[in-house]
């Protein structure tokens, strides 16, 4: 193997090894988000191992994942949980963030393909799609929630003419506080 073949193999995302790395990173992200959602909602979990074993039995994956979470808590959690890292959010300016034309917004143009890629219809399904911006977890959701009394932050409501409900973007912590822990039963 010469030098060019070696570096082509390292940086080539079309190889099976690269796809496996991407899949494992996504699973690690999903586990972190599930743990963050459960704890931010106010649930006290002292038995993460039981949840991990239930997930492994259902999905044959070692880490908690959205597929298991939505099957396990689909009837009690108010919506579908999904998410992924969306590149380029750190470069969006305030002017682009608060653009008046929703269809031309950079935020919407980057977010909608990620949501639809997760198998969600962004204009009609009830969902909570998480994504990081720098080091803070944000989410896009279609839930009609009353804000928690002690939450601070901003909400961006996107109204599409063909949507059944507006899409709201806000910090994940605020949404979890508004949802509460009543849905979590193990």
Secondary structure, DSSP 8 states (H G I E B T S, - for coil): --HHHHHHHHH-TTSHHHHHHHHHHHHHHHHHHHHHHHHHTT---S-HHHHHHHHHHHHS-SS--HHHHHHHHTTTSSSEEEE---TTGGG--HHHHT-S-GGG-HHHHHHHHHHHHTT--TTTS-EEEEEEETTEEEEEE-------TT-----EEE--TT-SS-EEEEEHHHHHHHH-STT---
